[in-house]
Amino acid sequence: MKAPRFGPMILAVILVCALVFTPPSVKSLTISPNDVYNASSTLDPTIFQGILMQQKMLKDKQYLPIYGSSELHRLDIYHPTNYFKMNPDGFTPFLIGRAGMYSLVHFLNLAASADSLKNRKIVIILSPEWFSKKGLSDSYFAGNFSEEQMYQFIFSNNIDPKLKQKAARRFLQFGFIRQNGAIAKLLEGIAYPNKTSGLSTFVDSLQGHMNSQMLTLYDAIRMHMVKPNYYPSQYQSPDPKLKGKNWSQLKLMAKKDVESYTNSNRFHIDNALYLKSIKNKLTHFKNYSAGQSFNKSPEYGDLQLVLDLLKEKHAKALFVSVPFNGLWYNYAGVSKQKREVCYRNIAREIRGNGFQLADFTRFDTKPYFLEDTMHIGPEGWVYIDQAIKAFYDQKT
C-alpha cells in the first residue's frame, strides 16, 4: 500500500488561505481602470455594498463620487453623468446611491473606506424626506446593509474611538443588527467596552476577521461581474445639444423639457406617474401626511455622524439640499412652515460643521426643479451641475 500523499492537499490549503487572507489593498489590484470606469454610472448595488471598487475609485482623482439615493437613477440628459460627458471638467462622476440610502447608510459606506477620504472632494445629495419623525427604517437599512462594510468599520483603527462608540450604539438600535450574533457582539464591545470579557472579545474578533476576509474575497469576485447600465431602462445617452451652452440656456432648455411632460396636473408631477398612481386616488392623498413633521428626527444625528467622519478625515464635501415638492406637500397636509424648519435644520448642521451647502430649497413651491413628488428633474439637475462644477473648480 502506498503512503498517502499530503503534499498537494497541504499546498491547496496554503493557496486557499493565502487567497482568503490577502489584504483588501492587494485584492483591489485585480480591478482594472476600465472596471472602475464601467462602474461609475452603472448604479449596481453590489458596488455600494462592497469596499474594493469604491476604495479603488477614491484613490483615483479622475473620479468625483456623488452620494445620494433614488434621485441618482434619474439619468436624463442633464444628469451629472451625462452633462459632464458633453462638457468635461476634468472629472468623471461616480454614482453611489439607490432608494433608502439615508445618512447612516452613507456613514457606514464612508467609514469602510475612511483611509481614502483624506482631502478628497465628494458630493452628497440630501433628501428632506429622510428627516421624518422615524428617520431610517429597519427595512431600508436592512436592504442596503453591508456586512463587509460593517466589519471594516468594526476593525478600523483609523476612526476616532468616541465616534466609533457613538456610531456603534446607533447601529445597535436596529433589530436586524442585534439579531446578527457575530456583528452584534463586536458592536457591543465598541459601544459598551466594559461589559465584555477579554476572552469573549478575542473569540468574537477571530470569527469576525474570518468573516470579513471571506466577504472581501467574494467582493473581489463580484466586481468582475459588474456591467454598465444596471438599470438600462433609465439610461439616456449624452446629448450633443448640451455642448457649449451657458447655464441660462441650459436652464431654459431643461425647463421646457420638464414642462412638456408635467403639464397635466397642478403639482407638476410627471404625467405618466400622475395618471397611473395619483389621479384616480387624489382625494385619498388629501392631508395624508398631516401628522408628519421634520423638526426632530434621528436623521439629524445620523447626518452628524457623516459630518464628524468627514471632518476627522479632512474631506472636502459639497452637500446638496433638495426641496420638497411644496405644491404636493401643501395638498398632503405638510405646511410650508414645517418644511422650512427642516430646511433650516439641515443648513444649520451643514454650515455649522464647516461644509459647503448648495441650497435649492428656494424652489419649494416653484415648478420644474423636481419632476414628481420628490425626485430631481432636468432643470434641477442643471442647477446641481452648475454647483458641482463650481465646487470642483475651487482651488484648495
Summary of the structure (lengths in Angstrom):
residues: 396
radius of gyration: 23.0
end to end distance: 74.7
largest distance: 88.5
contacts: 1272
relative contact order: 0.15
helix: 58%
strand: 8%
